[in-house]
């Protein structure tokens, strides 16, 4: 499912494989909790995220992460439903994401799995 797209303005640009809002766990020294962010998984296997949907294509992403070789999967350790994690090969970071439904979580896991094993 593709939600919103600038494909008409850039017809030769491949559509992202997956995009949508997810909650990302924040574990900084100042902020802890879950923040809603707009995620875009590109065909090249890079996951971009923005503060808002409207920022895609207008602002630089808050972060870009290469998913090839990453470890992804459902996570039940946080006691919250529809949580999955991503551990990229580079860096020493673990991303925790929370979807709004089991179906949405499965959609992201399938798309990310294709990026992990191109």
C-alpha positions in Angstrom: 0.0 0.0 0.0 1.4 3.3 -1.0 0.1 6.4 0.8 0.8 9.7 -0.8 3.3 10.0 -3.6 5.2 12.6 -5.7 5.5 10.0 -8.5 3.7 12.4 -10.9 6.5 15.0 -10.5 9.3 12.4 -10.8 8.0 9.6 -13.1 11.4 7.9 -13.5 12.0 7.6 -9.7 11.1 4.2 -8.4 8.4 4.2 -5.7 9.5 3.4 -2.2 8.8 -0.2 -1.3 7.1 0.9 2.0 6.2 4.1 3.6 4.0 5.2 6.5 3.9 6.3 10.1 5.5 4.2 12.8 6.3 5.0 16.4 10.0 4.8 17.1 11.3 4.3 20.6 13.5 7.2 21.8 16.2 6.4 24.3 18.2 9.6 24.5 19.5 10.9 27.8 16.8 13.7 27.7 13.8 12.0 26.1 12.4 8.5 26.6 9.3 7.1 25.1 7.7 6.7 21.7 7.7 9.3 18.9 5.5 9.1 15.8 7.7 9.4 12.7 7.2 9.1 8.9 9.3 6.2 7.5 10.2 5.6 3.9 11.9 2.4 2.8 13.6 3.0 -0.5 14.3 0.4 -3.3 18.0 0.7 -2.5 17.5 -0.8 1.0 17.9 2.4 2.9 15.3 3.4 5.6 14.7 7.1 5.8 12.6 8.8 8.5 11.2 12.2 8.9 9.3 14.1 11.7 6.2 14.4 9.5 4.9 13.0 6.2 5.0 16.5 4.6 8.8 16.6 5.2 9.5 13.8 2.7 11.0 15.3 -0.4 11.2 18.8 1.2 13.6 18.3 4.1 16.6 16.1 4.8 15.6 12.9 6.7 16.3 12.9 10.4 18.3 9.7 9.8 19.1 7.2 7.0 19.9 3.6 7.9 21.1 0.8 5.6 19.1 -2.3 6.1 21.2 -4.8 4.1 22.4 -7.5 6.5 20.4 -6.1 9.4 18.7 -8.3 12.0 14.9 -7.7 12.1 12.1 -9.3 14.0 9.2 -9.1 16.3 10.1 -8.0 19.9 8.0 -8.9 22.9 10.4 -7.7 25.6 8.8 -4.3 25.9 5.4 -5.6 26.8 3.7 -3.6 24.0 1.8 -5.1 21.0 3.0 -4.7 17.4 6.6 -3.9 18.3 9.5 -5.0 16.1 13.2 -4.2 16.1 16.0 -3.6 13.6 19.6 -4.0 14.4 21.7 -2.6 11.5 25.1 -4.2 10.7 26.8 -0.9 11.0 26.8 1.1 14.3 25.8 -0.2 17.7 22.2 0.8 17.7 18.9 -1.0 18.0 15.8 0.6 16.5 12.4 -0.3 18.1 9.3 0.4 16.0 5.7 0.1 17.0 3.0 -0.3 14.3 -0.7 0.4 14.8 -1.8 -3.2 13.9 -0.5 -6.7 13.4 -1.2 -6.3 9.6 0.8 -3.1 9.5 3.7 -4.7 11.4 3.7 -7.6 9.0 3.7 -5.2 6.0 6.8 -3.5 7.4 8.6 -6.7 8.4 8.1 -8.2 4.9 9.4 -5.0 3.2 12.4 -4.8 5.5 13.2 -8.5 5.1 13.5 -7.9 1.3 15.9 -5.0 2.0 17.9 -7.1 4.5 18.3 -9.9 1.9 18.4 -8.2 -1.5 
